[in-house]
Amino acid sequence: MSRLVVLAGFIALSACRISLEDGSAITPVDSSVDAPLSPSCMEALTHSDLAFIETKIFAPSCTFMGCHNGAATAAGRIDLRQTVNMVTTPGRTAPFLVNFDSALDPSRKLVVPGQPNQSFLLMMMQHIAPADMSPPAAAPDPQIGYMPQNVGGKPLCVEKRDAIQRWIMAGAPAT
């Protein structure tokens, strides 16, 4: 009987790591929990380039729901599309992110090259706690919430957020 309870607990824990969006693993609060990563999260382990971030993170998680796809930019505040009018331009999102003022907190930049703790984007993606920002920030208004919202408010897997942080640490190059 105890084996069934342990097995059921393991299955429930594994199910909690599955994203509603694309099968991506969700970062557990306790990082000591080992669970298999989704292929898209595994792929993020080896990337820190904006082209990958645009196609493998922003496109499936931030633009397809209408928030950050240009058409609803007023609602989403930033345009994270890499492809516009059937033309794909790697690095297109850089001007909308790097040293770009946040519409939610104009005293903050979305991405500060080399400074992840000053990059509001990482806080909004739940990668850096508001208190760990430099200087500390307030949590977003509950009516706005953290990103992405297309997966029920659950954060992207830590591997994808780490890829964005590595890109920022590398100076947030547009290519």
N, C-alpha and C positions, 0 to 999 in steps of 0.2 A: 504494500500500500504506500509506504513512504517513497518508493521509487516512482510511483505514479505522480505523487505530489511534486517531487523534484522535477520530473519530466514536464509536468503541466506548468510549473513555474518557469522553467527554461523556455518553453514554447511561448508563454505569455511575454516574457522579457524580450525574446527575439521579435515578436510581433510588434512590440512597442518601438522598435528601432526602424520600422518600415515607414517611409514617407508616403503620404497620400498622393503626392505629386507624381513621382516617377520611380518609386521603389528605392530612392536614396535612403541611406541610413540616417537616422536622427541621432545627434550627439546625446549620449546619456549624461545626466547630471553627475553621476559617479563614473569618472573616466577609467576606473579600474575594471569595468565590465567589458569583457571581450565578446564581440559578436561579429559575424561576417559583414564585410563592407559590400555595398552595392558596386557594380562595375563602374558607374559614373563617379562614385567617391574614390574608388581605387585609382582611377585614371587621374584624379586631381592631385594625388600624392606626388606626381612627377612634373607638375606644371606650376608656373608662376608668371605666365605671359598673358597679356591682355587679350590676344586673339582667342586663346583657350577659354578665358574667363567669359568673354562675350558670347561665344558659341555654346559652351558647355554648362555655364552657370546662369548668366543673364538671360539668354534666349529661352531656355526651358522653365526658368523659375521666376523671371521678373517681367518679361515683355509679353508673353502669350496671353495673359489674363487681361491685358488692356491697361494696366497701371503705368508702365514705363515704356510704352511702345510708340510714343509720338502722338498718336491720335488722342490719347487721354492725358497728355503731358500735364495739363492743368491739375488733374486729379493726382497723378503720380509724381509730379514736380520735376522729374528728370527723365530724359530720353536715353534708354539703354539699348536701342536697336543697333545692330551691326549692319543689317541689310535694310536699305531704303530704296523703294522703286526698283526692286529686283537686282540692285547692285550691292554687293557685299564689300564693305570697306573695313578691313581689320584696323582696330585702333580708333574707330569712329566715336566711341563713347568717351574717350579720354577728355575732350574739352568739357563734357557734361559732368565730369567727376573730379579731375585733378585741379586743385586750388579753386574749386567751384563752391560758392557759398551755399550752405544748406538753406532751403526754403523754410524748414521747420525751426532752425536756429541760425539766423544769419551771422551770428558771431563765430560760427564753426564752418570749416571747410569739409566737403565730403571726403576728399582724399588729400592728405598732406604727404607729398613724397618723402619716403624715409621715416615717417612718423606715424606708425599705426595707432598709437594712443591718442593722437590728435585727429584721427580720421573718423569723422562722424558716421561714415558708411559702415564701418566695422561695429560700431555701437548699435546702429539700427538693425544690423544683421545678427545681433546677440552674440557677437564674438568677443566684444569687450564690454564689461559692465560699466554702466554710467559712472559709478564711483571711481573706476580705474582710468577714465579719460583724463587727459591733461589739457586744461584743468578739468576737474570733475564736472559731469553734466547731469542734467535732469533726465529721467526716463521720458520717453515720448508720451504725449497725451494718449490716454487709453482709447480715444476715438480714432486715433491714427494707428497706434500700435507698432510693433516691431515688424521687420520684413524677413522673409517674404510672407505675404498673406495668402497666397494661393495654395499653401500647404497647411492651412489651418493655424497659421501663426507659429508653427514649429520651425526652428532654425534649420538652415541647410546643414548637411553633415559637416563636421569639423574639418574634414579634409578639404572641402571646397572653400570654406572660410579661411583655412590656412593658406590655400593657393592665392587668395586675394591679399592676405596679409603679406605673403612673400613678395607679391608684385609691388605692393606699397613699399616694403622694406628695400626693394631693389631700385627705388626712385620713381615708381609708377610710370615706366616708359610707355609711350603710345604704340610701340611696335614690339 
